[in-house]
Amino acid sequence: MPQMMPMEWTMLYITFLATFLMFNIMNYFIQSPTKEAKEKKMININKTNWKW
């Protein structure tokens, strides 16, 4: 198998890096911020009076 030229390795690296970055950016921005506002959870605190 003949070796690839260094420029071909660089283009291959840039292609995979661009694909990886685009995938991560799309996953980050695909989430809508309205879901967090709707899901407000109340924290229930049960205080217990200990009698020793």
N, C-alpha and C positions, 0 to 999 in steps of 0.2 A: 504494500500500500504506500503510495507516494506521500511524502510529507506535505502538509499545507503550508502555504506561504504565511509569513507573520501578519500580513495585512488581512488575510482571510481569518486568522485566529482573532484578530482585533474586531473585525466585523461580526464574527460569531459571538464574541463576548458582549459587544454592544447590543446585538439583537436580543440575547437572553436577558441582559440587564434591563433593557427597555420593556420587555414583556413582563418581567418580574415587578418593576416599578409601576407599570400601568395596572397590573392585577391588584397590587396593594392599594394604590390610590383609588381604584374603583370600589374596592371593598370598604375602604374607609368612608367614602362619601355616599355610599348607597344607603346607609342607615338614615332614617328620617328622625329629626329631633323631636317630633310630636309624640312619639311613643313614650319618651321619658316623662313628659308632662302629665300624661294620662295615668301613668302607673305610680301614683304616690301611695306609699305604704305607711300606715300608722304603726308606731312602735308601742306595744303594750308593756307597761311596767307594772308588775304586781309586787307591791311592797308587803312584806311579811313582818309582823311584830313578833319577835322572838321573846319568849318568856322562859328564862333559865331558872 
